[in-house]
Amino acid sequence: MITTFDQIFEELKIKPKKKVVAAWGVDDHTIGALSIAIDAGIVEGILVGDKNRIDQVCSAEKIDPAIFTVVDIKNETEAIAKAVEIVKDGEGDILMKGLCSTDKYMRAILNKEKGLLPPKAVLSHVTLLSNPNYHKLLVLGDIAVIPAPDLKQKIAITKYVIETAHSLGNKNPKVAIVAATEQMLAGMPACVDAAIISKMADRGQIKGGVVDGPLALDVALSAEAVAIKKLKSEVAADADCLVFPNIESANVFYKSNTVLAPEAKQAAIVAGAVVPCVLSSRADSTDTKLNSIALAALMAK
């Protein structure tokens, strides 16, 4: 089972290379991350965007632009559409967000005629997080795409985090459905949804993992909290995956890790499209974008 980001890169070196298509890939972080991934021998890369800007970045960063296939498009929106088209035509295995806004990127993926969304599919943001204060990798959903997931969407998020854990070699991941408390309080919708999802997993309606909820974040991750509260749970204190009740709680958790734990490492993709779609912030580091490329390559079919 993969337990570190370094192990993901080692695993990818023995797999066939996937092709990454960067939408409006004109910034130093995107080009730099894709360059490192290519040099590491784990992917091939296509940059869709203004060739003049790409050449300038490559010159400044001392990167040989010949390692990329460059599709020269001067307009951001047109470049995003072209990148999606390349993937849809089967010429790319992974879509990657470059310097473009998340709104434009997602709109292109969701386009009913030209996008990458299968019928009735739910798009969700999945994050892989390594924190030195926790004993293994954590898979999180959803910090960036679904603001207030309903029960159906939470079920989809749960399935996506399980699928991601499977790609890491974890055949039976432990999934915590997070709420403000581990008590079953009927007046709190997050608790009700968590209990339903947990029971669905018990009955085999959600397969591939051990699911429990509601679980407060402390008991999901802390053995001390579990001992103090005398909680009995297969998931508590050993969660592999966290499903949050809404985007605010998930996003605050994610950013608390990135700001207060500098040693933390992250990767992020959008699941549910026909291919993994790398979705990191325009302000994310080269390292985070590189890790996201690796996660997407691991999950690409």
C-alpha positions, 0 to 999 in steps of 0.5 A: 500500500502506498503511504507517501507521495514519494511512493506514488512517483516510484509506482508511476515509473513502472507504469505506462506514461499518461498524457497531461493536457494543461488548459491555459498552461502559461504560468511558471508553477504549471509549466514547472510542475509538468516539466518535473513530472516529464523529467521524472519519467511519469507523464507526457505533457501538452501545453495549451496556451499562448506560445510566447508566454510559454516560451518566456516562462521556459526561458526564465525557468531554464526549461527546454520547451521541446519537452512539451507539445505546445498548442498555440492559442492566445485566448484563455477561454479558447485554450481551455475549450481546446484542452477539453477537446483534446482530452475528449478526442482521446489524445490526452489522459488527464486534464490540468488546470493552468493559470485559468480561473476555476469557474472557466475550467469547470464550465468547460468540463461541464459543457453538455455538448463538448465537456467531459461529464458522463450522463448523471455523473456528479463531479467532486473534488478529492484531495490527498493530504500528508501531515507529519502529525498523522500516521498515514495519508488522508483522502478528503472530499469535498473542499472545492466543488460542491458547496452544500452536498445533499445526501446523493452527492455525499454518497458520490463523494464517499465513493470517490474517496474510496476509489482514490484510496483503492488507487493507493493500494488500500483495499478496504479504507476506513471512511469517516463521515464527519460532523460536529459530533459523534452523537446521533442528533436528529436535529443536525442534518450532517449527523442524519446524512452520516448515519444513513451513509454509514448504514448504507455501507453496512448493508452493502449499498456502498462497497469497498470500504469501512464507513462510520459516521457521524464522527467528530474530527477529533475522534476520527483522527485521535486515539486519545479523543476516542479513549476519553469519549469511550467510543467504539468504532472501526474507523475512529482514530484510524481514518483513511478518508474524511467526508465533510458535511460542506465546503466550508468545513472541508476547505477550512480543514485543508487550509489549516493544514497548509498554513499551520503545517508547512511540512504538509503535502497535498494533491487535488483532482476532480473526480467524476469526469471521463478522466481525472482533472487536476484542480489546484489553486492558481496560488498553489505551489509547484510541489502541490501541482506536481503531486496533483499530476502524480495522483491523477496519473495514478488514477487515470485508466 
